[in-house]
Amino acid sequence: PIFAPNSTAMKRLPLLIGIALMLGACHHDDNSLIGTWTADKVNVEFDEQRATPELVKQIGEMEKHNVIVISADSLLTLTNGEGGTTGRLHLLGDGSLHVDEQPFGQWKDGKIVTRTGSPIGEVVVTYRKQ
């Protein structure tokens, strides 16, 4: 018999079950990402020596108008005041999001968080699903 009590397959069964359970626990429900996401919180972390308060405020206001739309076929469209971008979204097991194989952000606790770096600092935007 294939699963005789002393068979190698029978000895490995608990290990295989454990691995399957761990992989299942790491799985994210991709359907939770489908929909329209709006900027909920914007944090502009710029070097105060290199950016004026007016610039920080202007960038923060621009980012508040960002909208992400994710369709059932994994198409992500990000629109902002300067136009938009579109690409295929991929959700990795650790919650990181990639668009067309490029890092895009993180999906955590039901929110999408993006980080955009520049020579003078970073802009962190948290999106909430509408």
Secondary structure, 3 states (H helix, E strand, C coil): CCCCCCCHHHHHHHHHHHHHHHHHHHCCCHHHHCEEEEEEEEEEEECCCCCCHHHHHHHHHHHCCCEEEECCCCEEEEEECCEEEEEEEEECCCCEEEECCEEEEEEECCEEEEEEEECCEEEEEEEEEC
